[in-house]
């Protein structure tokens, strides 16, 4: 899909019509992605762009924390210097403010469309433990059953806790081990027993299964939502 550069507000030609063209082209491809039920990475990109737009509108400055991890501190400092020069130029800054005024409601609408799709998929998935859940559940196995189909994607997962000045939050990393065809004898419980025998470093692993009741793309929708669902579920277990 067509990407919108991280620093699209400040790079290239600072002209309302040009920026409008860039934005509308990007949002057109974002809408097309949602039409195919592909949420990621477009949804997270939209959130990043919208949050930065708000920061610029409210503070007339760029905020490093609003940028994704792929931009380094050095890159940001260069971008900030460019932006400081723009702020000092009243005519150019007016162009930027006109773009922000135009873009804000469009981003809001696009994000609402993405959230509606996210909520729909989330409502139609179920998460359940497989077997007995141990006291330690920050790592283990995630079984993912897409719809339709008779296959289970088997992932090993690890949850890490991150803290900053304001909050504590959990991140999750998953790695696909293999894909298994389900059957009368190959149940989720039987699959867990097999994994324990094959990977003895996890003798009593926490294991959860996420089952989708609606069709959606695995990598660009189901897996990211399943990961967030698992983090939420585990957080509630730890409470």
DRENDO-1510 file (C-alpha; in Angstrom, 1 decimal, always signed):
<recs>
REC; n; res; u; v; w
REC; 1; UNK; +0.0; +0.0; +0.0 .
REC; 2; UNK; +1.0; +3.6; -0.4 .
REC; 3; UNK; +2.9; +5.0; +2.6 .
REC; 4; UNK; +2.6; +8.5; +4.1 .
REC; 5; UNK; +6.1; +9.6; +5.1 .
REC; 6; UNK; +6.7; +10.1; +8.8 .
REC; 7; UNK; +7.5; +13.8; +8.3 .
REC; 8; UNK; +5.0; +14.4; +5.5 .
REC; 9; UNK; +4.0; +17.7; +7.1 .
REC; 10; UNK; +7.4; +19.3; +6.8 .
REC; 11; UNK; +9.3; +17.5; +4.0 .
REC; 12; UNK; +9.1; +18.5; +0.3 .
REC; 13; UNK; +6.9; +21.2; -1.0 .
REC; 14; UNK; +5.1; +23.1; +1.8 .
REC; 15; UNK; +1.9; +23.7; -0.2 .
REC; 16; UNK; -1.7; +23.1; +0.8 .
REC; 17; UNK; -2.8; +21.5; -2.5 .
REC; 18; UNK; +0.3; +19.3; -2.7 .
REC; 19; UNK; -0.1; +18.1; +0.9 .
REC; 20; UNK; -3.8; +17.5; +0.2 .
REC; 21; UNK; -3.0; +15.4; -2.8 .
REC; 22; UNK; -0.5; +13.3; -0.7 .
REC; 23; UNK; -3.0; +12.8; +2.1 .
REC; 24; UNK; -6.0; +11.9; -0.1 .
REC; 25; UNK; -3.9; +9.3; -2.0 .
REC; 26; UNK; -2.8; +7.7; +1.3 .
REC; 27; UNK; -6.2; +7.6; +2.8 .
REC; 28; UNK; -7.6; +6.1; -0.4 .
REC; 29; UNK; -5.2; +3.2; -0.1 .
REC; 30; UNK; -5.9; +2.9; +3.7 .
REC; 31; UNK; -9.7; +2.6; +2.9 .
REC; 32; UNK; -8.9; -0.1; +0.3 .
REC; 33; UNK; -6.9; -2.0; +2.9 .
REC; 34; UNK; -9.8; -1.9; +5.4 .
REC; 35; UNK; -12.1; -3.0; +2.6 .
REC; 36; UNK; -10.0; -6.2; +2.3 .
REC; 37; UNK; -10.2; -6.5; +6.1 .
REC; 38; UNK; -6.4; -5.8; +6.4 .
REC; 39; UNK; -5.9; -3.8; +9.5 .
REC; 40; UNK; -2.2; -3.7; +9.9 .
REC; 41; UNK; +0.1; -2.0; +9.4 .
REC; 42; UNK; -2.2; +0.7; +8.1 .
REC; 43; UNK; -4.2; +1.1; +11.4 .
REC; 44; UNK; -1.2; +1.7; +13.6 .
REC; 45; UNK; +0.3; +4.1; +11.0 .
REC; 46; UNK; -3.0; +6.1; +11.0 .
REC; 47; UNK; -2.9; +6.3; +14.8 .
REC; 48; UNK; +0.8; +7.5; +14.7 .
REC; 49; UNK; +0.1; +10.2; +12.1 .
REC; 50; UNK; -3.1; +11.4; +13.8 .
REC; 51; UNK; -1.4; +11.7; +17.2 .
REC; 52; UNK; +1.5; +13.6; +15.8 .
REC; 53; UNK; -0.9; +15.9; +14.0 .
REC; 54; UNK; -2.6; +16.7; +17.3 .
REC; 55; UNK; +0.7; +17.4; +19.0 .
REC; 56; UNK; +1.7; +19.8; +16.3 .
REC; 57; UNK; -1.7; +21.5; +16.4 .
REC; 58; UNK; -1.7; +21.8; +20.2 .
REC; 59; UNK; +1.9; +22.6; +20.9 .
REC; 60; UNK; +3.3; +23.9; +17.6 .
REC; 61; UNK; +6.1; +21.4; +18.0 .
REC; 62; UNK; +7.0; +17.8; +17.2 .
REC; 63; UNK; +7.2; +15.3; +20.0 .
REC; 64; UNK; +9.7; +12.5; +19.8 .
REC; 65; UNK; +7.5; +10.0; +21.7 .
REC; 66; UNK; +4.8; +10.4; +19.0 .
REC; 67; UNK; +7.1; +8.9; +16.3 .
REC; 68; UNK; +7.4; +5.1; +15.7 .
REC; 69; UNK; +10.6; +3.3; +16.8 .
REC; 70; UNK; +12.0; +3.4; +13.2 .
REC; 71; UNK; +13.0; +7.0; +13.6 .
REC; 72; UNK; +16.1; +7.6; +15.7 .
REC; 73; UNK; +16.8; +10.4; +18.1 .
REC; 74; UNK; +19.4; +11.9; +15.6 .
REC; 75; UNK; +16.8; +11.8; +12.8 .
REC; 76; UNK; +14.3; +13.5; +15.0 .
REC; 77; UNK; +16.7; +16.2; +16.0 .
REC; 78; UNK; +17.3; +17.0; +12.3 .
REC; 79; UNK; +13.5; +17.0; +11.7 .
REC; 80; UNK; +13.0; +19.3; +14.7 .
REC; 81; UNK; +15.5; +21.9; +13.4 .
REC; 82; UNK; +13.7; +22.0; +10.0 .
REC; 83; UNK; +10.4; +22.4; +11.8 .
REC; 84; UNK; +11.7; +25.2; +14.0 .
REC; 85; UNK; +12.6; +27.1; +10.9 .
REC; 86; UNK; +9.1; +26.5; +9.5 .
REC; 87; UNK; +7.4; +27.8; +12.7 .
REC; 88; UNK; +9.4; +31.0; +12.4 .
REC; 89; UNK; +8.0; +31.6; +8.9 .
REC; 90; UNK; +4.5; +32.9; +9.3 .
REC; 91; UNK; +3.4; +32.2; +5.7 .
REC; 92; UNK; +4.7; +28.7; +5.7 .
REC; 93; UNK; +3.3; +28.0; +9.1 .
REC; 94; UNK; -0.1; +29.1; +7.9 .
REC; 95; UNK; +0.1; +26.5; +5.1 .
REC; 96; UNK; +0.9; +23.9; +7.7 .
REC; 97; UNK; -2.0; +24.9; +9.9 .
REC; 98; UNK; -4.4; +24.8; +6.8 .
REC; 99; UNK; -3.2; +21.3; +6.1 .
REC; 100; UNK; -3.8; +20.3; +9.8 .
REC; 101; UNK; -7.3; +21.8; +9.7 .
REC; 102; UNK; -8.1; +19.8; +6.5 .
REC; 103; UNK; -6.4; +16.6; +7.6 .
REC; 104; UNK; -7.7; +16.2; +11.2 .
REC; 105; UNK; -11.4; +15.2; +10.4 .
REC; 106; UNK; -10.2; +12.9; +7.5 .
REC; 107; UNK; -7.9; +11.1; +9.9 .
REC; 108; UNK; -10.7; +10.9; +12.5 .
REC; 109; UNK; -13.0; +9.3; +9.9 .
REC; 110; UNK; -10.3; +6.8; +8.7 .
REC; 111; UNK; -9.5; +5.8; +12.3 .
REC; 112; UNK; -13.2; +5.3; +13.1 .
REC; 113; UNK; -13.4; +3.0; +10.1 .
REC; 114; UNK; -10.4; +1.0; +11.3 .
REC; 115; UNK; -11.7; +0.8; +14.8 .
REC; 116; UNK; -15.1; -0.5; +13.6 .
REC; 117; UNK; -13.3; -3.3; +11.7 .
REC; 118; UNK; -11.1; -4.0; +14.7 .
REC; 119; UNK; -14.1; -4.2; +17.1 .
REC; 120; UNK; -16.0; -6.4; +14.7 .
REC; 121; UNK; -13.1; -9.0; +14.5 .
REC; 122; UNK; -12.5; -8.7; +18.2 .
REC; 123; UNK; -16.1; -9.5; +19.0 .
REC; 124; UNK; -15.9; -12.6; +16.9 .
REC; 125; UNK; -12.9; -14.2; +18.4 .
REC; 126; UNK; -12.8; -16.3; +21.6 .
REC; 127; UNK; -9.8; -17.0; +23.9 .
REC; 128; UNK; -9.6; -19.9; +26.3 .
REC; 129; UNK; -6.9; -21.6; +28.3 .
REC; 130; UNK; -5.8; -25.1; +27.1 .
REC; 131; UNK; -5.5; -27.4; +30.1 .
REC; 132; UNK; -4.4; -26.1; +33.5 .
REC; 133; UNK; -3.0; -22.6; +33.5 .
REC; 134; UNK; +0.2; -22.3; +35.7 .
REC; 135; UNK; +0.9; -19.4; +38.0 .
REC; 136; UNK; +3.5; -18.1; +35.5 .
REC; 137; UNK; +2.0; -17.1; +32.1 .
REC; 138; UNK; +4.3; -14.5; +30.7 .
REC; 139; UNK; +5.5; -17.1; +28.2 .
REC; 140; UNK; +4.0; -20.2; +26.7 .
REC; 141; UNK; +2.1; -21.2; +23.6 .
REC; 142; UNK; -0.6; -19.5; +21.5 .
REC; 143; UNK; -2.8; -21.6; +19.3 .
REC; 144; UNK; -4.6; -19.7; +16.5 .
REC; 145; UNK; -7.6; -21.1; +14.6 .
REC; 146; UNK; -8.6; -19.1; +11.6 .
REC; 147; UNK; -12.0; -19.3; +10.0 .
REC; 148; UNK; -12.8; -21.3; +7.9 .
REC; 149; UNK; -10.3; -24.1; +8.1 .
REC; 150; UNK; -9.1; -27.0; +10.1 .
REC; 151; UNK; -5.6; -25.9; +10.8 .
REC; 152; UNK; -4.0; -24.5; +14.0 .
REC; 153; UNK; -1.1; -22.1; +13.9 .
REC; 154; UNK; +1.2; -22.8; +16.8 .
REC; 155; UNK; +3.2; -19.9; +18.2 .
REC; 156; UNK; +5.5; -19.6; +21.2 .
REC; 157; UNK; +4.9; -16.2; +22.9 .
REC; 158; UNK; +6.7; -14.1; +25.4 .
REC; 159; UNK; +5.3; -11.1; +27.2 .
REC; 160; UNK; +7.5; -8.3; +28.5 .
REC; 161; UNK; +6.7; -5.5; +30.8 .
REC; 162; UNK; +7.8; -2.0; +29.9 .
REC; 163; UNK; +7.6; +1.1; +32.1 .
REC; 164; UNK; +8.0; +4.8; +31.4 .
REC; 165; UNK; +7.4; +7.9; +33.6 .
REC; 166; UNK; +3.7; +7.7; +33.2 .
REC; 167; UNK; +2.6; +4.0; +32.9 .
REC; 168; UNK; +3.4; +0.4; +32.8 .
REC; 169; UNK; +2.5; -1.6; +29.8 .
REC; 170; UNK; +3.0; -5.1; +28.3 .
REC; 171; UNK; +4.4; -6.0; +24.9 .
REC; 172; UNK; +4.3; -9.4; +23.3 .
REC; 173; UNK; +6.5; -11.3; +20.9 .
REC; 174; UNK; +5.4; -14.4; +19.0 .
REC; 175; UNK; +7.3; -16.9; +16.9 .
REC; 176; UNK; +5.5; -19.4; +14.6 .
REC; 177; UNK; +6.6; -22.9; +15.4 .
REC; 178; UNK; +4.5; -24.9; +12.9 .
REC; 179; UNK; +1.0; -25.4; +11.5 .
REC; 180; UNK; -1.0; -28.4; +12.5 .
REC; 181; UNK; -4.1; -29.9; +10.9 .
REC; 182; UNK; -6.8; -30.6; +13.5 .
REC; 183; UNK; -8.8; -33.8; +13.7 .
REC; 184; UNK; -10.7; -36.0; +16.0 .
REC; 185; UNK; -7.5; -37.1; +17.7 .
REC; 186; UNK; -5.5; -33.9; +17.2 .
REC; 187; UNK; -7.2; -31.7; +19.7 .
REC; 188; UNK; -5.8; -28.6; +21.4 .
REC; 189; UNK; -5.2; -30.6; +24.6 .
REC; 190; UNK; -3.4; -33.3; +22.7 .
REC; 191; UNK; -1.3; -30.7; +20.8 .
REC; 192; UNK; -0.2; -29.2; +24.1 .
REC; 193; UNK; +0.9; -32.6; +25.4 .
REC; 194; UNK; +3.0; -33.1; +22.3 .
REC; 195; UNK; +4.6; -29.7; +22.7 .
REC; 196; UNK; +5.6; -30.4; +26.3 .
REC; 197; UNK; +7.3; -33.6; +25.1 .
REC; 198; UNK; +9.1; -31.9; +22.3 .
REC; 199; UNK; +10.1; -28.7; +24.2 .
REC; 200; UNK; +11.1; -29.7; +27.7 .
REC; 201; UNK; +12.4; -26.3; +28.5 .
REC; 202; UNK; +8.7; -25.4; +29.2 .
REC; 203; UNK; +7.5; -28.4; +31.3 .
REC; 204; UNK; +4.2; -26.8; +32.3 .
REC; 205; UNK; +3.6; -24.0; +29.7 .
REC; 206; UNK; +0.7; -21.6; +29.8 .
REC; 207; UNK; -1.2; -22.3; +26.7 .
REC; 208; UNK; -4.1; -20.4; +25.2 .
REC; 209; UNK; -6.2; -20.8; +22.0 .
REC; 210; UNK; -7.8; -18.0; +20.1 .
REC; 211; UNK; -10.6; -19.1; +17.7 .
REC; 212; UNK; -12.0; -16.8; +15.0 .
REC; 213; UNK; -15.6; -17.0; +14.1 .
REC; 214; UNK; -15.3; -14.8; +11.0 .
REC; 215; UNK; -12.9; -14.9; +8.0 .
REC; 216; UNK; -10.1; -12.4; +8.1 .
REC; 217; UNK; -6.5; -12.2; +6.9 .
REC; 218; UNK; -4.1; -14.0; +9.3 .
REC; 219; UNK; -1.1; -11.8; +9.4 .
REC; 220; UNK; -2.7; -8.4; +8.8 .
REC; 221; UNK; -5.7; -8.8; +11.1 .
REC; 222; UNK; -6.2; -12.0; +13.1 .
REC; 223; UNK; -2.8; -12.4; +14.5 .
REC; 224; UNK; -2.3; -8.8; +15.7 .
REC; 225; UNK; -5.7; -8.8; +17.3 .
REC; 226; UNK; -5.1; -12.2; +18.9 .
REC; 227; UNK; -1.9; -11.0; +20.4 .
REC; 228; UNK; -3.6; -7.9; +21.9 .
REC; 229; UNK; -6.4; -10.1; +23.2 .
REC; 230; UNK; -3.9; -12.5; +24.8 .
REC; 231; UNK; -2.0; -9.6; +26.5 .
REC; 232; UNK; -5.4; -8.3; +27.9 .
REC; 233; UNK; -6.4; -11.8; +29.0 .
REC; 234; UNK; -3.1; -12.4; +30.8 .
REC; 235; UNK; -3.1; -8.9; +32.4 .
REC; 236; UNK; -6.5; -9.7; +33.9 .
REC; 237; UNK; -5.2; -13.1; +35.2 .
REC; 238; UNK; -2.3; -11.2; +36.9 .
REC; 239; UNK; -4.6; -8.7; +38.5 .
</recs>
